[in-house]
Amino acid sequence: MSVNPDNLMSMFEELAEKMDINIVQDKGNFTGGSCTINDEHYIVINKSKPIEQRLKVLANAFKIKKLSDTFILPALRLYIDEVTN
């Protein structure tokens, strides 16, 4: 079962909210990634890049977070595992 990119983006946004992570979308000469500033967690994605690339940045950023204690929709967990392995 394949989930369309817009639905995956919504799933990532819901997961970020649940984990108290801010997703920042902006334009510029960067790929994106995650960082922590003053104990606040951010994932920055370049909104001028194709959605597939933005989803990969999100998958890689969430892969390094502690996800074992967080419920993740099976389709989203599968996507993260497929993209990051």
Chimera marker file (.cmm) of the C-alpha trace (Angstrom):
<marker_set name="trace">
<marker id="1" x="0.000" y="0.000" z="0.000" r="1" g="1" b="0" radius="0.5"/>
<marker id="2" x="1.442" y="3.313" z="-1.106" r="1" g="1" b="0" radius="0.5"/>
<marker id="3" x="0.619" y="6.587" z="0.635" r="1" g="1" b="0" radius="0.5"/>
<marker id="4" x="0.637" y="9.760" z="-1.410" r="1" g="1" b="0" radius="0.5"/>
<marker id="5" x="3.287" y="12.381" z="-0.564" r="1" g="1" b="0" radius="0.5"/>
<marker id="6" x="0.814" y="14.968" z="0.751" r="1" g="1" b="0" radius="0.5"/>
<marker id="7" x="-0.590" y="12.434" z="3.227" r="1" g="1" b="0" radius="0.5"/>
<marker id="8" x="2.931" y="11.489" z="4.345" r="1" g="1" b="0" radius="0.5"/>
<marker id="9" x="3.695" y="15.176" z="4.925" r="1" g="1" b="0" radius="0.5"/>
<marker id="10" x="0.557" y="15.486" z="7.076" r="1" g="1" b="0" radius="0.5"/>
<marker id="11" x="1.566" y="12.381" z="9.049" r="1" g="1" b="0" radius="0.5"/>
<marker id="12" x="5.025" y="13.850" z="9.681" r="1" g="1" b="0" radius="0.5"/>
<marker id="13" x="3.463" y="17.141" z="10.816" r="1" g="1" b="0" radius="0.5"/>
<marker id="14" x="1.189" y="15.310" z="13.277" r="1" g="1" b="0" radius="0.5"/>
<marker id="15" x="4.107" y="13.251" z="14.576" r="1" g="1" b="0" radius="0.5"/>
<marker id="16" x="6.203" y="16.394" z="15.036" r="1" g="1" b="0" radius="0.5"/>
<marker id="17" x="3.427" y="18.051" z="16.994" r="1" g="1" b="0" radius="0.5"/>
<marker id="18" x="3.054" y="14.967" z="19.200" r="1" g="1" b="0" radius="0.5"/>
<marker id="19" x="6.819" y="14.922" z="19.858" r="1" g="1" b="0" radius="0.5"/>
<marker id="20" x="7.045" y="18.707" z="20.410" r="1" g="1" b="0" radius="0.5"/>
<marker id="21" x="9.240" y="19.219" z="17.348" r="1" g="1" b="0" radius="0.5"/>
<marker id="22" x="8.892" y="22.323" z="15.194" r="1" g="1" b="0" radius="0.5"/>
<marker id="23" x="8.960" y="21.831" z="11.434" r="1" g="1" b="0" radius="0.5"/>
<marker id="24" x="10.217" y="24.958" z="9.704" r="1" g="1" b="0" radius="0.5"/>
<marker id="25" x="9.722" y="25.273" z="5.960" r="1" g="1" b="0" radius="0.5"/>
<marker id="26" x="11.659" y="27.969" z="4.172" r="1" g="1" b="0" radius="0.5"/>
<marker id="27" x="13.442" y="28.675" z="0.897" r="1" g="1" b="0" radius="0.5"/>
<marker id="28" x="17.169" y="28.979" z="0.451" r="1" g="1" b="0" radius="0.5"/>
<marker id="29" x="20.371" y="27.269" z="-0.542" r="1" g="1" b="0" radius="0.5"/>
<marker id="30" x="20.160" y="24.338" z="1.869" r="1" g="1" b="0" radius="0.5"/>
<marker id="31" x="18.942" y="20.756" z="1.977" r="1" g="1" b="0" radius="0.5"/>
<marker id="32" x="17.535" y="20.649" z="5.500" r="1" g="1" b="0" radius="0.5"/>
<marker id="33" x="17.959" y="18.679" z="8.679" r="1" g="1" b="0" radius="0.5"/>
<marker id="34" x="17.353" y="18.768" z="12.406" r="1" g="1" b="0" radius="0.5"/>
<marker id="35" x="18.776" y="20.872" z="15.203" r="1" g="1" b="0" radius="0.5"/>
<marker id="36" x="18.132" y="21.929" z="18.784" r="1" g="1" b="0" radius="0.5"/>
<marker id="37" x="18.207" y="25.561" z="19.883" r="1" g="1" b="0" radius="0.5"/>
<marker id="38" x="17.651" y="26.492" z="23.526" r="1" g="1" b="0" radius="0.5"/>
<marker id="39" x="16.192" y="23.027" z="24.230" r="1" g="1" b="0" radius="0.5"/>
<marker id="40" x="13.666" y="23.390" z="21.379" r="1" g="1" b="0" radius="0.5"/>
<marker id="41" x="13.807" y="20.820" z="18.608" r="1" g="1" b="0" radius="0.5"/>
<marker id="42" x="13.531" y="21.836" z="14.966" r="1" g="1" b="0" radius="0.5"/>
<marker id="43" x="13.492" y="20.130" z="11.604" r="1" g="1" b="0" radius="0.5"/>
<marker id="44" x="14.183" y="22.547" z="8.778" r="1" g="1" b="0" radius="0.5"/>
<marker id="45" x="13.093" y="21.645" z="5.269" r="1" g="1" b="0" radius="0.5"/>
<marker id="46" x="13.518" y="23.558" z="2.041" r="1" g="1" b="0" radius="0.5"/>
<marker id="47" x="10.071" y="24.176" z="0.599" r="1" g="1" b="0" radius="0.5"/>
<marker id="48" x="11.512" y="24.916" z="-2.844" r="1" g="1" b="0" radius="0.5"/>
<marker id="49" x="12.751" y="21.309" z="-3.120" r="1" g="1" b="0" radius="0.5"/>
<marker id="50" x="10.525" y="18.512" z="-4.482" r="1" g="1" b="0" radius="0.5"/>
<marker id="51" x="8.207" y="16.967" z="-1.897" r="1" g="1" b="0" radius="0.5"/>
<marker id="52" x="10.016" y="13.625" z="-2.161" r="1" g="1" b="0" radius="0.5"/>
<marker id="53" x="13.262" y="15.274" z="-1.043" r="1" g="1" b="0" radius="0.5"/>
<marker id="54" x="11.492" y="17.088" z="1.817" r="1" g="1" b="0" radius="0.5"/>
<marker id="55" x="9.967" y="13.787" z="2.964" r="1" g="1" b="0" radius="0.5"/>
<marker id="56" x="13.408" y="12.144" z="2.958" r="1" g="1" b="0" radius="0.5"/>
<marker id="57" x="14.791" y="14.946" z="5.141" r="1" g="1" b="0" radius="0.5"/>
<marker id="58" x="11.924" y="14.408" z="7.577" r="1" g="1" b="0" radius="0.5"/>
<marker id="59" x="12.390" y="10.621" z="7.558" r="1" g="1" b="0" radius="0.5"/>
<marker id="60" x="16.104" y="10.957" z="8.293" r="1" g="1" b="0" radius="0.5"/>
<marker id="61" x="15.480" y="13.512" z="11.040" r="1" g="1" b="0" radius="0.5"/>
<marker id="62" x="12.885" y="11.331" z="12.765" r="1" g="1" b="0" radius="0.5"/>
<marker id="63" x="15.017" y="8.199" z="12.361" r="1" g="1" b="0" radius="0.5"/>
<marker id="64" x="17.571" y="9.622" z="14.814" r="1" g="1" b="0" radius="0.5"/>
<marker id="65" x="14.889" y="10.486" z="17.386" r="1" g="1" b="0" radius="0.5"/>
<marker id="66" x="13.789" y="8.031" z="20.057" r="1" g="1" b="0" radius="0.5"/>
<marker id="67" x="10.667" y="6.636" z="18.403" r="1" g="1" b="0" radius="0.5"/>
<marker id="68" x="10.215" y="3.437" z="20.388" r="1" g="1" b="0" radius="0.5"/>
<marker id="69" x="7.975" y="5.143" z="22.968" r="1" g="1" b="0" radius="0.5"/>
<marker id="70" x="5.869" y="6.978" z="20.389" r="1" g="1" b="0" radius="0.5"/>
<marker id="71" x="2.968" y="5.582" z="18.392" r="1" g="1" b="0" radius="0.5"/>
<marker id="72" x="3.610" y="6.091" z="14.696" r="1" g="1" b="0" radius="0.5"/>
<marker id="73" x="1.093" y="5.195" z="12.036" r="1" g="1" b="0" radius="0.5"/>
<marker id="74" x="2.261" y="1.947" z="10.407" r="1" g="1" b="0" radius="0.5"/>
<marker id="75" x="2.413" y="3.521" z="6.929" r="1" g="1" b="0" radius="0.5"/>
<marker id="76" x="4.660" y="6.311" z="8.236" r="1" g="1" b="0" radius="0.5"/>
<marker id="77" x="6.901" y="3.911" z="10.163" r="1" g="1" b="0" radius="0.5"/>
<marker id="78" x="7.252" y="1.787" z="7.019" r="1" g="1" b="0" radius="0.5"/>
<marker id="79" x="8.162" y="4.864" z="4.966" r="1" g="1" b="0" radius="0.5"/>
<marker id="80" x="10.796" y="5.964" z="7.497" r="1" g="1" b="0" radius="0.5"/>
<marker id="81" x="12.311" y="2.457" z="7.547" r="1" g="1" b="0" radius="0.5"/>
<marker id="82" x="12.314" y="2.151" z="3.738" r="1" g="1" b="0" radius="0.5"/>
<marker id="83" x="13.881" y="5.562" z="3.130" r="1" g="1" b="0" radius="0.5"/>
<marker id="84" x="16.517" y="5.380" z="5.852" r="1" g="1" b="0" radius="0.5"/>
<marker id="85" x="17.737" y="1.800" z="5.437" r="1" g="1" b="0" radius="0.5"/>
<link id1="1" id2="2" r="1" g="1" b="0" radius="0.2"/>
<link id1="2" id2="3" r="1" g="1" b="0" radius="0.2"/>
<link id1="3" id2="4" r="1" g="1" b="0" radius="0.2"/>
<link id1="4" id2="5" r="1" g="1" b="0" radius="0.2"/>
<link id1="5" id2="6" r="1" g="1" b="0" radius="0.2"/>
<link id1="6" id2="7" r="1" g="1" b="0" radius="0.2"/>
<link id1="7" id2="8" r="1" g="1" b="0" radius="0.2"/>
<link id1="8" id2="9" r="1" g="1" b="0" radius="0.2"/>
<link id1="9" id2="10" r="1" g="1" b="0" radius="0.2"/>
<link id1="10" id2="11" r="1" g="1" b="0" radius="0.2"/>
<link id1="11" id2="12" r="1" g="1" b="0" radius="0.2"/>
<link id1="12" id2="13" r="1" g="1" b="0" radius="0.2"/>
<link id1="13" id2="14" r="1" g="1" b="0" radius="0.2"/>
<link id1="14" id2="15" r="1" g="1" b="0" radius="0.2"/>
<link id1="15" id2="16" r="1" g="1" b="0" radius="0.2"/>
<link id1="16" id2="17" r="1" g="1" b="0" radius="0.2"/>
<link id1="17" id2="18" r="1" g="1" b="0" radius="0.2"/>
<link id1="18" id2="19" r="1" g="1" b="0" radius="0.2"/>
<link id1="19" id2="20" r="1" g="1" b="0" radius="0.2"/>
<link id1="20" id2="21" r="1" g="1" b="0" radius="0.2"/>
<link id1="21" id2="22" r="1" g="1" b="0" radius="0.2"/>
<link id1="22" id2="23" r="1" g="1" b="0" radius="0.2"/>
<link id1="23" id2="24" r="1" g="1" b="0" radius="0.2"/>
<link id1="24" id2="25" r="1" g="1" b="0" radius="0.2"/>
<link id1="25" id2="26" r="1" g="1" b="0" radius="0.2"/>
<link id1="26" id2="27" r="1" g="1" b="0" radius="0.2"/>
<link id1="27" id2="28" r="1" g="1" b="0" radius="0.2"/>
<link id1="28" id2="29" r="1" g="1" b="0" radius="0.2"/>
<link id1="29" id2="30" r="1" g="1" b="0" radius="0.2"/>
<link id1="30" id2="31" r="1" g="1" b="0" radius="0.2"/>
<link id1="31" id2="32" r="1" g="1" b="0" radius="0.2"/>
<link id1="32" id2="33" r="1" g="1" b="0" radius="0.2"/>
<link id1="33" id2="34" r="1" g="1" b="0" radius="0.2"/>
<link id1="34" id2="35" r="1" g="1" b="0" radius="0.2"/>
<link id1="35" id2="36" r="1" g="1" b="0" radius="0.2"/>
<link id1="36" id2="37" r="1" g="1" b="0" radius="0.2"/>
<link id1="37" id2="38" r="1" g="1" b="0" radius="0.2"/>
<link id1="38" id2="39" r="1" g="1" b="0" radius="0.2"/>
<link id1="39" id2="40" r="1" g="1" b="0" radius="0.2"/>
<link id1="40" id2="41" r="1" g="1" b="0" radius="0.2"/>
<link id1="41" id2="42" r="1" g="1" b="0" radius="0.2"/>
<link id1="42" id2="43" r="1" g="1" b="0" radius="0.2"/>
<link id1="43" id2="44" r="1" g="1" b="0" radius="0.2"/>
<link id1="44" id2="45" r="1" g="1" b="0" radius="0.2"/>
<link id1="45" id2="46" r="1" g="1" b="0" radius="0.2"/>
<link id1="46" id2="47" r="1" g="1" b="0" radius="0.2"/>
<link id1="47" id2="48" r="1" g="1" b="0" radius="0.2"/>
<link id1="48" id2="49" r="1" g="1" b="0" radius="0.2"/>
<link id1="49" id2="50" r="1" g="1" b="0" radius="0.2"/>
<link id1="50" id2="51" r="1" g="1" b="0" radius="0.2"/>
<link id1="51" id2="52" r="1" g="1" b="0" radius="0.2"/>
<link id1="52" id2="53" r="1" g="1" b="0" radius="0.2"/>
<link id1="53" id2="54" r="1" g="1" b="0" radius="0.2"/>
<link id1="54" id2="55" r="1" g="1" b="0" radius="0.2"/>
<link id1="55" id2="56" r="1" g="1" b="0" radius="0.2"/>
<link id1="56" id2="57" r="1" g="1" b="0" radius="0.2"/>
<link id1="57" id2="58" r="1" g="1" b="0" radius="0.2"/>
<link id1="58" id2="59" r="1" g="1" b="0" radius="0.2"/>
<link id1="59" id2="60" r="1" g="1" b="0" radius="0.2"/>
<link id1="60" id2="61" r="1" g="1" b="0" radius="0.2"/>
<link id1="61" id2="62" r="1" g="1" b="0" radius="0.2"/>
<link id1="62" id2="63" r="1" g="1" b="0" radius="0.2"/>
<link id1="63" id2="64" r="1" g="1" b="0" radius="0.2"/>
<link id1="64" id2="65" r="1" g="1" b="0" radius="0.2"/>
<link id1="65" id2="66" r="1" g="1" b="0" radius="0.2"/>
<link id1="66" id2="67" r="1" g="1" b="0" radius="0.2"/>
<link id1="67" id2="68" r="1" g="1" b="0" radius="0.2"/>
<link id1="68" id2="69" r="1" g="1" b="0" radius="0.2"/>
<link id1="69" id2="70" r="1" g="1" b="0" radius="0.2"/>
<link id1="70" id2="71" r="1" g="1" b="0" radius="0.2"/>
<link id1="71" id2="72" r="1" g="1" b="0" radius="0.2"/>
<link id1="72" id2="73" r="1" g="1" b="0" radius="0.2"/>
<link id1="73" id2="74" r="1" g="1" b="0" radius="0.2"/>
<link id1="74" id2="75" r="1" g="1" b="0" radius="0.2"/>
<link id1="75" id2="76" r="1" g="1" b="0" radius="0.2"/>
<link id1="76" id2="77" r="1" g="1" b="0" radius="0.2"/>
<link id1="77" id2="78" r="1" g="1" b="0" radius="0.2"/>
<link id1="78" id2="79" r="1" g="1" b="0" radius="0.2"/>
<link id1="79" id2="80" r="1" g="1" b="0" radius="0.2"/>
<link id1="80" id2="81" r="1" g="1" b="0" radius="0.2"/>
<link id1="81" id2="82" r="1" g="1" b="0" radius="0.2"/>
<link id1="82" id2="83" r="1" g="1" b="0" radius="0.2"/>
<link id1="83" id2="84" r="1" g="1" b="0" radius="0.2"/>
<link id1="84" id2="85" r="1" g="1" b="0" radius="0.2"/>
</marker_set>
